[in-house]
Amino acid sequence: MSELKVTVDGDTCSGCGVCEGTAPEVYAINDDGVAEVKPDGLAAAADAEVVEAAEGCPCEAITVVNAAGEQVVPA
């Protein structure tokens, strides 16, 4: 289970789907056309995959914070 905390800023997200394409078990584009973190998505995902998907977001709408409270993405 990942100890990362992930949030998506729905106002910033363009719904392009890069995150969903990179880590489909973690991220999904919802009915409003913006990304969201699946309820149990982080439990099954590798931290590197979660971070890679967030780093690929062209809008920088995804924030990733590690267990120590340090922001990993955006750097």
PyMOL Python script that loads the backbone (N, CA, C, O; Angstrom):
from pymol import cmd

cmd.read_pdbstr("""\
ATOM      1  N   MET A   1       0.843  -1.188   0.000  1.00  0.00           N
ATOM      2  CA  MET A   1       0.000   0.000   0.000  1.00  0.00           C
ATOM      3  C   MET A   1       0.884   1.246   0.000  1.00  0.00           C
ATOM      4  O   MET A   1       1.843   1.347   0.766  1.00  0.00           O
ATOM      5  N   SER A   2       0.550   2.161  -0.849  1.00  0.00           N
ATOM      6  CA  SER A   2       1.305   3.394  -0.980  1.00  0.00           C
ATOM      7  C   SER A   2       1.023   4.318   0.199  1.00  0.00           C
ATOM      8  O   SER A   2      -0.102   4.395   0.691  1.00  0.00           O
ATOM      9  N   GLU A   3       2.052   5.009   0.636  1.00  0.00           N
ATOM     10  CA  GLU A   3       1.891   6.012   1.686  1.00  0.00           C
ATOM     11  C   GLU A   3       1.812   7.412   1.103  1.00  0.00           C
ATOM     12  O   GLU A   3       1.835   8.398   1.839  1.00  0.00           O
ATOM     13  N   LEU A   4       1.718   7.500  -0.215  1.00  0.00           N
ATOM     14  CA  LEU A   4       1.600   8.792  -0.868  1.00  0.00           C
ATOM     15  C   LEU A   4       0.192   9.338  -0.696  1.00  0.00           C
ATOM     16  O   LEU A   4      -0.779   8.586  -0.605  1.00  0.00           O
ATOM     17  N   LYS A   5       0.103  10.648  -0.652  1.00  0.00           N
ATOM     18  CA  LYS A   5      -1.195  11.332  -0.656  1.00  0.00           C
ATOM     19  C   LYS A   5      -1.288  12.053  -1.998  1.00  0.00           C
ATOM     20  O   LYS A   5      -0.386  12.798  -2.380  1.00  0.00           O
ATOM     21  N   VAL A   6      -2.387  11.822  -2.703  1.00  0.00           N
ATOM     22  CA  VAL A   6      -2.548  12.371  -4.046  1.00  0.00           C
ATOM     23  C   VAL A   6      -3.843  13.155  -4.117  1.00  0.00           C
ATOM     24  O   VAL A   6      -4.894  12.684  -3.681  1.00  0.00           O
ATOM     25  N   THR A   7      -3.760  14.357  -4.671  1.00  0.00           N
ATOM     26  CA  THR A   7      -4.948  15.165  -4.901  1.00  0.00           C
ATOM     27  C   THR A   7      -4.936  15.671  -6.333  1.00  0.00           C
ATOM     28  O   THR A   7      -3.882  15.893  -6.930  1.00  0.00           O
ATOM     29  N   VAL A   8      -6.134  15.847  -6.863  1.00  0.00           N
ATOM     30  CA  VAL A   8      -6.290  16.396  -8.211  1.00  0.00           C
ATOM     31  C   VAL A   8      -7.090  17.680  -8.089  1.00  0.00           C
ATOM     32  O   VAL A   8      -8.176  17.686  -7.508  1.00  0.00           O
ATOM     33  N   ASP A   9      -6.560  18.765  -8.631  1.00  0.00           N
ATOM     34  CA  ASP A   9      -7.267  20.041  -8.655  1.00  0.00           C
ATOM     35  C   ASP A   9      -8.219  20.019  -9.846  1.00  0.00           C
ATOM     36  O   ASP A   9      -7.797  20.176 -10.991  1.00  0.00           O
ATOM     37  N   GLY A  10      -9.482  19.827  -9.572  1.00  0.00           N
ATOM     38  CA  GLY A  10     -10.497  19.722 -10.624  1.00  0.00           C
ATOM     39  C   GLY A  10     -10.660  20.989 -11.439  1.00  0.00           C
ATOM     40  O   GLY A  10     -11.112  20.931 -12.582  1.00  0.00           O
ATOM     41  N   ASP A  11     -10.299  22.136 -10.873  1.00  0.00           N
ATOM     42  CA  ASP A  11     -10.394  23.394 -11.609  1.00  0.00           C
ATOM     43  C   ASP A  11      -9.254  23.553 -12.606  1.00  0.00           C
ATOM     44  O   ASP A  11      -9.385  24.266 -13.600  1.00  0.00           O
ATOM     45  N   THR A  12      -8.138  22.887 -12.336  1.00  0.00           N
ATOM     46  CA  THR A  12      -6.960  22.987 -13.200  1.00  0.00           C
ATOM     47  C   THR A  12      -6.922  21.869 -14.237  1.00  0.00           C
ATOM     48  O   THR A  12      -6.414  22.066 -15.341  1.00  0.00           O
ATOM     49  N   CYS A  13      -7.450  20.709 -13.893  1.00  0.00           N
ATOM     50  CA  CYS A  13      -7.406  19.531 -14.763  1.00  0.00           C
ATOM     51  C   CYS A  13      -8.156  19.780 -16.071  1.00  0.00           C
ATOM     52  O   CYS A  13      -9.276  20.291 -16.084  1.00  0.00           O
ATOM     53  N   SER A  14      -7.495  19.400 -17.179  1.00  0.00           N
ATOM     54  CA  SER A  14      -8.130  19.541 -18.493  1.00  0.00           C
ATOM     55  C   SER A  14      -8.800  18.250 -18.956  1.00  0.00           C
ATOM     56  O   SER A  14      -9.492  18.236 -19.974  1.00  0.00           O
ATOM     57  N   GLY A  15      -8.593  17.168 -18.208  1.00  0.00           N
ATOM     58  CA  GLY A  15      -9.205  15.890 -18.571  1.00  0.00           C
ATOM     59  C   GLY A  15      -8.543  15.212 -19.756  1.00  0.00           C
ATOM     60  O   GLY A  15      -9.177  14.415 -20.447  1.00  0.00           O
ATOM     61  N   CYS A  16      -7.266  15.521 -20.002  1.00  0.00           N
ATOM     62  CA  CYS A  16      -6.580  14.968 -21.167  1.00  0.00           C
ATOM     63  C   CYS A  16      -6.352  13.465 -21.062  1.00  0.00           C
ATOM     64  O   CYS A  16      -6.224  12.791 -22.084  1.00  0.00           O
ATOM     65  N   GLY A  17      -6.298  12.927 -19.843  1.00  0.00           N
ATOM     66  CA  GLY A  17      -6.182  11.483 -19.654  1.00  0.00           C
ATOM     67  C   GLY A  17      -4.783  10.929 -19.584  1.00  0.00           C
ATOM     68  O   GLY A  17      -4.617   9.709 -19.573  1.00  0.00           O
ATOM     69  N   VAL A  18      -3.754  11.783 -19.536  1.00  0.00           N
ATOM     70  CA  VAL A  18      -2.384  11.278 -19.428  1.00  0.00           C
ATOM     71  C   VAL A  18      -2.234  10.431 -18.168  1.00  0.00           C
ATOM     72  O   VAL A  18      -1.641   9.354 -18.217  1.00  0.00           O
ATOM     73  N   CYS A  19      -2.755  10.896 -17.061  1.00  0.00           N
ATOM     74  CA  CYS A  19      -2.640  10.162 -15.798  1.00  0.00           C
ATOM     75  C   CYS A  19      -3.331   8.807 -15.885  1.00  0.00           C
ATOM     76  O   CYS A  19      -2.784   7.792 -15.455  1.00  0.00           O
ATOM     77  N   GLU A  20      -4.523   8.800 -16.440  1.00  0.00           N
ATOM     78  CA  GLU A  20      -5.284   7.556 -16.578  1.00  0.00           C
ATOM     79  C   GLU A  20      -4.567   6.575 -17.502  1.00  0.00           C
ATOM     80  O   GLU A  20      -4.581   5.369 -17.259  1.00  0.00           O
ATOM     81  N   GLY A  21      -3.952   7.079 -18.542  1.00  0.00           N
ATOM     82  CA  GLY A  21      -3.213   6.225 -19.462  1.00  0.00           C
ATOM     83  C   GLY A  21      -1.955   5.645 -18.843  1.00  0.00           C
ATOM     84  O   GLY A  21      -1.549   4.534 -19.182  1.00  0.00           O
ATOM     85  N   THR A  22      -1.337   6.389 -17.940  1.00  0.00           N
ATOM     86  CA  THR A  22      -0.104   5.948 -17.292  1.00  0.00           C
ATOM     87  C   THR A  22      -0.383   5.024 -16.111  1.00  0.00           C
ATOM     88  O   THR A  22       0.320   4.030 -15.928  1.00  0.00           O
ATOM     89  N   ALA A  23      -1.383   5.334 -15.319  1.00  0.00           N
ATOM     90  CA  ALA A  23      -1.711   4.547 -14.125  1.00  0.00           C
ATOM     91  C   ALA A  23      -3.231   4.352 -14.027  1.00  0.00           C
ATOM     92  O   ALA A  23      -3.876   4.951 -13.166  1.00  0.00           O
ATOM     93  N   PRO A  24      -3.799   3.523 -14.901  1.00  0.00           N
ATOM     94  CA  PRO A  24      -5.258   3.373 -14.937  1.00  0.00           C
ATOM     95  C   PRO A  24      -5.876   2.770 -13.682  1.00  0.00           C
ATOM     96  O   PRO A  24      -7.077   2.913 -13.454  1.00  0.00           O
ATOM     97  N   GLU A  25      -5.066   2.095 -12.865  1.00  0.00           N
ATOM     98  CA  GLU A  25      -5.608   1.556 -11.622  1.00  0.00           C
ATOM     99  C   GLU A  25      -5.727   2.629 -10.544  1.00  0.00           C
ATOM    100  O   GLU A  25      -6.385   2.418  -9.525  1.00  0.00           O
ATOM    101  N   VAL A  26      -5.087   3.787 -10.769  1.00  0.00           N
ATOM    102  CA  VAL A  26      -5.091   4.871  -9.788  1.00  0.00           C
ATOM    103  C   VAL A  26      -6.012   6.014 -10.196  1.00  0.00           C
ATOM    104  O   VAL A  26      -6.794   6.510  -9.385  1.00  0.00           O
ATOM    105  N   TYR A  27      -5.917   6.429 -11.458  1.00  0.00           N
ATOM    106  CA  TYR A  27      -6.634   7.618 -11.923  1.00  0.00           C
ATOM    107  C   TYR A  27      -7.725   7.249 -12.923  1.00  0.00           C
ATOM    108  O   TYR A  27      -7.597   6.283 -13.675  1.00  0.00           O
ATOM    109  N   ALA A  28      -8.792   8.028 -12.917  1.00  0.00           N
ATOM    110  CA  ALA A  28      -9.869   7.865 -13.892  1.00  0.00           C
ATOM    111  C   ALA A  28     -10.420   9.240 -14.235  1.00  0.00           C
ATOM    112  O   ALA A  28     -10.427  10.148 -13.403  1.00  0.00           O
ATOM    113  N   ILE A  29     -10.876   9.378 -15.461  1.00  0.00           N
ATOM    114  CA  ILE A  29     -11.567  10.604 -15.856  1.00  0.00           C
ATOM    115  C   ILE A  29     -13.038  10.405 -15.515  1.00  0.00           C
ATOM    116  O   ILE A  29     -13.668   9.456 -15.983  1.00  0.00           O
ATOM    117  N   ASN A  30     -13.581  11.300 -14.699  1.00  0.00           N
ATOM    118  CA  ASN A  30     -14.968  11.134 -14.247  1.00  0.00           C
ATOM    119  C   ASN A  30     -15.972  11.692 -15.258  1.00  0.00           C
ATOM    120  O   ASN A  30     -15.590  12.172 -16.326  1.00  0.00           O
ATOM    121  N   ASP A  31     -17.240  11.624 -14.914  1.00  0.00           N
ATOM    122  CA  ASP A  31     -18.304  12.077 -15.808  1.00  0.00           C
ATOM    123  C   ASP A  31     -18.251  13.577 -16.100  1.00  0.00           C
ATOM    124  O   ASP A  31     -18.830  14.042 -17.082  1.00  0.00           O
ATOM    125  N   ASP A  32     -17.562  14.324 -15.253  1.00  0.00           N
ATOM    126  CA  ASP A  32     -17.407  15.767 -15.466  1.00  0.00           C
ATOM    127  C   ASP A  32     -16.207  16.081 -16.359  1.00  0.00           C
ATOM    128  O   ASP A  32     -15.948  17.242 -16.676  1.00  0.00           O
ATOM    129  N   GLY A  33     -15.476  15.036 -16.762  1.00  0.00           N
ATOM    130  CA  GLY A  33     -14.341  15.225 -17.657  1.00  0.00           C
ATOM    131  C   GLY A  33     -13.051  15.631 -16.978  1.00  0.00           C
ATOM    132  O   GLY A  33     -12.146  16.156 -17.627  1.00  0.00           O
ATOM    133  N   VAL A  34     -12.955  15.396 -15.676  1.00  0.00           N
ATOM    134  CA  VAL A  34     -11.720  15.692 -14.953  1.00  0.00           C
ATOM    135  C   VAL A  34     -11.215  14.433 -14.247  1.00  0.00           C
ATOM    136  O   VAL A  34     -11.984  13.518 -13.952  1.00  0.00           O
ATOM    137  N   ALA A  35      -9.922  14.408 -13.986  1.00  0.00           N
ATOM    138  CA  ALA A  35      -9.321  13.246 -13.342  1.00  0.00           C
ATOM    139  C   ALA A  35      -9.684  13.186 -11.866  1.00  0.00           C
ATOM    140  O   ALA A  35      -9.924  14.203 -11.214  1.00  0.00           O
ATOM    141  N   GLU A  36      -9.714  11.966 -11.369  1.00  0.00           N
ATOM    142  CA  GLU A  36      -9.900  11.733  -9.949  1.00  0.00           C
ATOM    143  C   GLU A  36      -9.097  10.503  -9.558  1.00  0.00           C
ATOM    144  O   GLU A  36      -8.774   9.668 -10.403  1.00  0.00           O
ATOM    145  N   VAL A  37      -8.781  10.397  -8.284  1.00  0.00           N
ATOM    146  CA  VAL A  37      -8.078   9.233  -7.764  1.00  0.00           C
ATOM    147  C   VAL A  37      -9.138   8.202  -7.392  1.00  0.00           C
ATOM    148  O   VAL A  37     -10.075   8.505  -6.654  1.00  0.00           O
ATOM    149  N   LYS A  38      -8.986   6.990  -7.903  1.00  0.00           N
ATOM    150  CA  LYS A  38      -9.930   5.920  -7.593  1.00  0.00           C
ATOM    151  C   LYS A  38      -9.845   5.603  -6.095  1.00  0.00           C
ATOM    152  O   LYS A  38      -8.764   5.670  -5.509  1.00  0.00           O
ATOM    153  N   PRO A  39     -10.966   5.262  -5.483  1.00  0.00           N
ATOM    154  CA  PRO A  39     -10.997   5.039  -4.029  1.00  0.00           C
ATOM    155  C   PRO A  39      -9.929   4.083  -3.505  1.00  0.00           C
ATOM    156  O   PRO A  39      -9.321   4.362  -2.471  1.00  0.00           O
ATOM    157  N   ASP A  40      -9.685   2.980  -4.178  1.00  0.00           N
ATOM    158  CA  ASP A  40      -8.689   2.015  -3.722  1.00  0.00           C
ATOM    159  C   ASP A  40      -7.474   1.979  -4.637  1.00  0.00           C
ATOM    160  O   ASP A  40      -6.670   1.049  -4.572  1.00  0.00           O
ATOM    161  N   GLY A  41      -7.341   2.981  -5.481  1.00  0.00           N
ATOM    162  CA  GLY A  41      -6.283   2.981  -6.482  1.00  0.00           C
ATOM    163  C   GLY A  41      -4.878   2.975  -5.930  1.00  0.00           C
ATOM    164  O   GLY A  41      -4.008   2.289  -6.467  1.00  0.00           O
ATOM    165  N   LEU A  42      -4.638   3.720  -4.876  1.00  0.00           N
ATOM    166  CA  LEU A  42      -3.290   3.799  -4.329  1.00  0.00           C
ATOM    167  C   LEU A  42      -2.872   2.508  -3.636  1.00  0.00           C
ATOM    168  O   LEU A  42      -1.678   2.243  -3.498  1.00  0.00           O
ATOM    169  N   ALA A  43      -3.826   1.710  -3.204  1.00  0.00           N
ATOM    170  CA  ALA A  43      -3.517   0.471  -2.498  1.00  0.00           C
ATOM    171  C   ALA A  43      -2.794  -0.525  -3.395  1.00  0.00           C
ATOM    172  O   ALA A  43      -1.976  -1.310  -2.914  1.00  0.00           O
ATOM    173  N   ALA A  44      -3.086  -0.503  -4.684  1.00  0.00           N
ATOM    174  CA  ALA A  44      -2.526  -1.497  -5.598  1.00  0.00           C
ATOM    175  C   ALA A  44      -1.397  -0.960  -6.465  1.00  0.00           C
ATOM    176  O   ALA A  44      -0.803  -1.714  -7.236  1.00  0.00           O
ATOM    177  N   ALA A  45      -1.096   0.304  -6.357  1.00  0.00           N
ATOM    178  CA  ALA A  45      -0.142   0.925  -7.281  1.00  0.00           C
ATOM    179  C   ALA A  45       1.250   1.073  -6.677  1.00  0.00           C
ATOM    180  O   ALA A  45       1.412   1.245  -5.469  1.00  0.00           O
ATOM    181  N   ALA A  46       2.237   1.001  -7.545  1.00  0.00           N
ATOM    182  CA  ALA A  46       3.607   1.289  -7.142  1.00  0.00           C
ATOM    183  C   ALA A  46       3.786   2.802  -7.077  1.00  0.00           C
ATOM    184  O   ALA A  46       3.257   3.528  -7.918  1.00  0.00           O
ATOM    185  N   ASP A  47       4.523   3.273  -6.089  1.00  0.00           N
ATOM    186  CA  ASP A  47       4.743   4.712  -5.929  1.00  0.00           C
ATOM    187  C   ASP A  47       5.316   5.341  -7.195  1.00  0.00           C
ATOM    188  O   ASP A  47       4.917   6.440  -7.578  1.00  0.00           O
ATOM    189  N   ALA A  48       6.241   4.656  -7.839  1.00  0.00           N
ATOM    190  CA  ALA A  48       6.875   5.204  -9.047  1.00  0.00           C
ATOM    191  C   ALA A  48       5.848   5.449 -10.142  1.00  0.00           C
ATOM    192  O   ALA A  48       5.949   6.428 -10.883  1.00  0.00           O
ATOM    193  N   GLU A  49       4.868   4.575 -10.248  1.00  0.00           N
ATOM    194  CA  GLU A  49       3.827   4.730 -11.270  1.00  0.00           C
ATOM    195  C   GLU A  49       2.920   5.923 -10.952  1.00  0.00           C
ATOM    196  O   GLU A  49       2.538   6.676 -11.847  1.00  0.00           O
ATOM    197  N   VAL A  50       2.586   6.084  -9.694  1.00  0.00           N
ATOM    198  CA  VAL A  50       1.753   7.207  -9.260  1.00  0.00           C
ATOM    199  C   VAL A  50       2.458   8.529  -9.560  1.00  0.00           C
ATOM    200  O   VAL A  50       1.850   9.467 -10.075  1.00  0.00           O
ATOM    201  N   VAL A  51       3.740   8.586  -9.234  1.00  0.00           N
ATOM    202  CA  VAL A  51       4.536   9.798  -9.452  1.00  0.00           C
ATOM    203  C   VAL A  51       4.709  10.059 -10.949  1.00  0.00           C
ATOM    204  O   VAL A  51       4.580  11.198 -11.397  1.00  0.00           O
ATOM    205  N   GLU A  52       4.999   9.015 -11.720  1.00  0.00           N
ATOM    206  CA  GLU A  52       5.177   9.180 -13.166  1.00  0.00           C
ATOM    207  C   GLU A  52       3.919   9.763 -13.813  1.00  0.00           C
ATOM    208  O   GLU A  52       4.010  10.650 -14.662  1.00  0.00           O
ATOM    209  N   ALA A  53       2.768   9.274 -13.420  1.00  0.00           N
ATOM    210  CA  ALA A  53       1.511   9.773 -13.974  1.00  0.00           C
ATOM    211  C   ALA A  53       1.296  11.237 -13.604  1.00  0.00           C
ATOM    212  O   ALA A  53       0.863  12.033 -14.437  1.00  0.00           O
ATOM    213  N   ALA A  54       1.598  11.592 -12.361  1.00  0.00           N
ATOM    214  CA  ALA A  54       1.437  12.982 -11.920  1.00  0.00           C
ATOM    215  C   ALA A  54       2.415  13.902 -12.641  1.00  0.00           C
ATOM    216  O   ALA A  54       2.054  15.013 -13.030  1.00  0.00           O
ATOM    217  N   GLU A  55       3.651  13.444 -12.820  1.00  0.00           N
ATOM    218  CA  GLU A  55       4.641  14.253 -13.523  1.00  0.00           C
ATOM    219  C   GLU A  55       4.265  14.469 -14.983  1.00  0.00           C
ATOM    220  O   GLU A  55       4.656  15.470 -15.584  1.00  0.00           O
ATOM    221  N   GLY A  56       3.511  13.539 -15.557  1.00  0.00           N
ATOM    222  CA  GLY A  56       3.101  13.661 -16.950  1.00  0.00           C
ATOM    223  C   GLY A  56       1.937  14.600 -17.177  1.00  0.00           C
ATOM    224  O   GLY A  56       1.618  14.920 -18.322  1.00  0.00           O
ATOM    225  N   CYS A  57       1.295  15.050 -16.107  1.00  0.00           N
ATOM    226  CA  CYS A  57       0.136  15.931 -16.239  1.00  0.00           C
ATOM    227  C   CYS A  57       0.573  17.277 -16.828  1.00  0.00           C
ATOM    228  O   CYS A  57       1.352  18.000 -16.206  1.00  0.00           O
ATOM    229  N   PRO A  58       0.081  17.614 -18.013  1.00  0.00           N
ATOM    230  CA  PRO A  58       0.498  18.878 -18.635  1.00  0.00           C
ATOM    231  C   PRO A  58      -0.032  20.118 -17.911  1.00  0.00           C
ATOM    232  O   PRO A  58       0.490  21.215 -18.108  1.00  0.00           O
ATOM    233  N   CYS A  59      -1.036  19.960 -17.097  1.00  0.00           N
ATOM    234  CA  CYS A  59      -1.635  21.094 -16.376  1.00  0.00           C
ATOM    235  C   CYS A  59      -1.101  21.236 -14.948  1.00  0.00           C
ATOM    236  O   CYS A  59      -1.428  22.195 -14.250  1.00  0.00           O
ATOM    237  N   GLU A  60      -0.275  20.272 -14.520  1.00  0.00           N
ATOM    238  CA  GLU A  60       0.201  20.214 -13.137  1.00  0.00           C
ATOM    239  C   GLU A  60      -0.976  20.249 -12.158  1.00  0.00           C
ATOM    240  O   GLU A  60      -0.930  20.929 -11.132  1.00  0.00           O
ATOM    241  N   ALA A  61      -2.021  19.509 -12.495  1.00  0.00           N
ATOM    242  CA  ALA A  61      -3.220  19.466 -11.659  1.00  0.00           C
ATOM    243  C   ALA A  61      -3.130  18.433 -10.549  1.00  0.00           C
ATOM    244  O   ALA A  61      -3.977  18.413  -9.656  1.00  0.00           O
ATOM    245  N   ILE A  62      -2.118  17.575 -10.590  1.00  0.00           N
ATOM    246  CA  ILE A  62      -1.975  16.506  -9.607  1.00  0.00           C
ATOM    247  C   ILE A  62      -0.850  16.846  -8.643  1.00  0.00           C
ATOM    248  O   ILE A  62       0.266  17.170  -9.050  1.00  0.00           O
ATOM    249  N   THR A  63      -1.166  16.764  -7.357  1.00  0.00           N
ATOM    250  CA  THR A  63      -0.176  16.990  -6.311  1.00  0.00           C
ATOM    251  C   THR A  63       0.060  15.673  -5.587  1.00  0.00           C
ATOM    252  O   THR A  63      -0.888  14.985  -5.207  1.00  0.00           O
ATOM    253  N   VAL A  64       1.327  15.329  -5.399  1.00  0.00           N
ATOM    254  CA  VAL A  64       1.708  14.117  -4.682  1.00  0.00           C
ATOM    255  C   VAL A  64       2.584  14.524  -3.504  1.00  0.00           C
ATOM    256  O   VAL A  64       3.562  15.256  -3.656  1.00  0.00           O
ATOM    257  N   VAL A  65       2.207  14.029  -2.321  1.00  0.00           N
ATOM    258  CA  VAL A  65       2.936  14.310  -1.087  1.00  0.00           C
ATOM    259  C   VAL A  65       3.352  12.970  -0.483  1.00  0.00           C
ATOM    260  O   VAL A  65       2.549  12.038  -0.420  1.00  0.00           O
ATOM    261  N   ASN A  66       4.611  12.872  -0.037  1.00  0.00           N
ATOM    262  CA  ASN A  66       5.073  11.612   0.545  1.00  0.00           C
ATOM    263  C   ASN A  66       4.684  11.500   2.015  1.00  0.00           C
ATOM    264  O   ASN A  66       4.070  12.409   2.575  1.00  0.00           O
ATOM    265  N   ALA A  67       5.048  10.375   2.638  1.00  0.00           N
ATOM    266  CA  ALA A  67       4.663  10.101   4.028  1.00  0.00           C
ATOM    267  C   ALA A  67       5.247  11.102   5.005  1.00  0.00           C
ATOM    268  O   ALA A  67       4.693  11.311   6.084  1.00  0.00           O
ATOM    269  N   ALA A  68       6.365  11.725   4.640  1.00  0.00           N
ATOM    270  CA  ALA A  68       6.990  12.724   5.508  1.00  0.00           C
ATOM    271  C   ALA A  68       6.357  14.107   5.355  1.00  0.00           C
ATOM    272  O   ALA A  68       6.754  15.061   6.024  1.00  0.00           O
ATOM    273  N   GLY A  69       5.351  14.202   4.451  1.00  0.00           N
ATOM    274  CA  GLY A  69       4.687  15.485   4.238  1.00  0.00           C
ATOM    275  C   GLY A  69       5.362  16.377   3.221  1.00  0.00           C
ATOM    276  O   GLY A  69       4.996  17.543   3.071  1.00  0.00           O
ATOM    277  N   GLU A  70       6.351  15.835   2.520  1.00  0.00           N
ATOM    278  CA  GLU A  70       7.070  16.617   1.508  1.00  0.00           C
ATOM    279  C   GLU A  70       6.396  16.486   0.162  1.00  0.00           C
ATOM    280  O   GLU A  70       6.034  15.383  -0.250  1.00  0.00           O
ATOM    281  N   GLN A  71       6.223  17.595  -0.525  1.00  0.00           N
ATOM    282  CA  GLN A  71       5.614  17.570  -1.862  1.00  0.00           C
ATOM    283  C   GLN A  71       6.608  16.997  -2.853  1.00  0.00           C
ATOM    284  O   GLN A  71       7.733  17.483  -2.972  1.00  0.00           O
ATOM    285  N   VAL A  72       6.184  15.953  -3.567  1.00  0.00           N
ATOM    286  CA  VAL A  72       7.016  15.276  -4.549  1.00  0.00           C
ATOM    287  C   VAL A  72       6.720  15.802  -5.942  1.00  0.00           C
ATOM    288  O   VAL A  72       7.636  16.031  -6.732  1.00  0.00           O
ATOM    289  N   VAL A  73       5.440  15.995  -6.245  1.00  0.00           N
ATOM    290  CA  VAL A  73       4.977  16.498  -7.545  1.00  0.00           C
ATOM    291  C   VAL A  73       3.915  17.551  -7.276  1.00  0.00           C
ATOM    292  O   VAL A  73       3.048  17.322  -6.432  1.00  0.00           O
ATOM    293  N   PRO A  74       3.940  18.701  -7.958  1.00  0.00           N
ATOM    294  CA  PRO A  74       5.046  19.161  -8.792  1.00  0.00           C
ATOM    295  C   PRO A  74       6.254  19.506  -7.937  1.00  0.00           C
ATOM    296  O   PRO A  74       6.135  19.961  -6.800  1.00  0.00           O
ATOM    297  N   ALA A  75       7.427  19.271  -8.529  1.00  0.00           N
ATOM    298  CA  ALA A  75       8.686  19.498  -7.805  1.00  0.00           C
ATOM    299  C   ALA A  75       9.045  20.961  -7.783  1.00  0.00           C
ATOM    300  O   ALA A  75      10.072  21.337  -7.218  1.00  0.00           O
TER     301      ALA A  75
END
""", "prot")
cmd.dss("prot")
cmd.show_as("cartoon", "prot")
cmd.util.cbc("prot")
cmd.orient("prot")
